[in-house]
Amino acid sequence: MLIAAQAAVALIALLHVWFLILEMFLWDRPSGRRAFGLTQEFATQSKVLAANQGLYNGFLAAGLFWGLWLGREGTHITVFFLGCVLIAGLFGGLTASRKVLWIQALPALIGLALVLLA
């Protein structure tokens, strides 16, 4: 169970690194606009806000990697950051797009369950 928990946390952290890249560097490029369903005009206008959002996703990834690096002693850190990801995913799913529930909240919930069971 421990290996499954660590793998889930690592995948969630990598997912948030990808979010960072999409939001900070690809937001107004074709791949970023396609990922979020944006027009060029909106992407250009909201680029700075998206970069800020991407930075926060980077902090979530860093916290998850930190918890993994600490091993069992980092369980409380991992649980905290998975909880943050879960709450952000729930909020995004309710306010931005239902897709966020499946892409962010569900993996965080699964990861949290695996970490608590390990």
Secondary structure, 3 states (H helix, E strand, C coil): CHHHHHHHHHHHHHHHHHHHHHHHCCCCCHHHHHHHCCCHHHHHHHHHHHHHHHHHHHHHHHHHHHHHHHHHHHHHHHHHHHHHHHHHHHHHHHHCCCHHHHHHHHHHHHHHHHHHHC
